[in-house]
């Protein structure tokens, strides 16, 4: 959990990252966002009526959050029996901020 401040000590962005220690996943309504395959999370958010736009390490949503992967967790870490060479991205964190912050 980290907080980024803008000028005047105003919170600009909150970042919630999965540490791998369990029990610290991030949810949006009933959708688990972290420690899951990016494609699965994006599909569930789309089913819930949320459309995101891609950015270099994830997806940004107009409600004011982004999901991201730093590619430090492998698909085999979250899917038992998955091929160790599986290159699908795993959501490792969520950033919460006004949508305009993500336009930068």
Residue pairs with C-beta under 8 A, 6 or more apart in sequence:
1 14
1 15
1 16
1 17
2 14
2 15
2 17
3 11
3 13
3 14
3 15
4 11
4 12
4 13
4 14
4 15
5 11
5 12
6 12
12 97
12 101
13 95
13 96
13 97
13 101
14 95
14 96
14 97
15 93
15 94
15 95
15 96
16 26
16 34
16 93
16 94
16 95
16 96
17 34
17 92
17 93
18 24
18 25
18 26
18 34
18 35
18 73
18 91
18 92
18 93
20 35
20 73
24 34
25 32
25 33
25 34
25 35
26 32
26 33
26 34
26 93
26 94
27 33
28 45
28 65
29 48
31 41
31 44
31 45
31 48
32 41
33 41
33 67
33 91
33 94
34 67
34 91
34 92
34 93
34 94
35 73
35 78
35 90
35 91
35 92
36 78
36 90
36 91
37 75
37 78
37 79
37 88
37 89
37 90
37 91
38 58
38 59
38 67
38 69
38 88
38 89
38 90
38 91
39 88
39 89
41 67
41 91
42 52
42 59
42 67
45 52
45 59
45 61
50 61
50 63
51 61
52 59
52 60
52 61
52 66
52 67
53 59
53 60
54 60
55 66
55 102
57 68
57 69
57 70
58 66
58 67
58 68
58 69
58 89
58 91
59 66
59 67
59 68
60 66
60 99
60 102
61 67
61 99
62 99
63 99
64 96
64 97
64 98
64 99
65 94
65 95
65 96
65 97
66 94
66 95
66 97
66 102
67 91
67 93
67 94
68 91
68 92
68 93
68 94
68 95
69 89
69 90
69 91
69 92
69 93
70 92
70 93
71 89
72 92
73 90
73 92
74 82
74 84
74 86
74 90
75 82
75 83
75 86
75 87
75 88
75 89
75 90
76 82
76 83
76 84
76 86
77 90
78 90
79 86
95 102
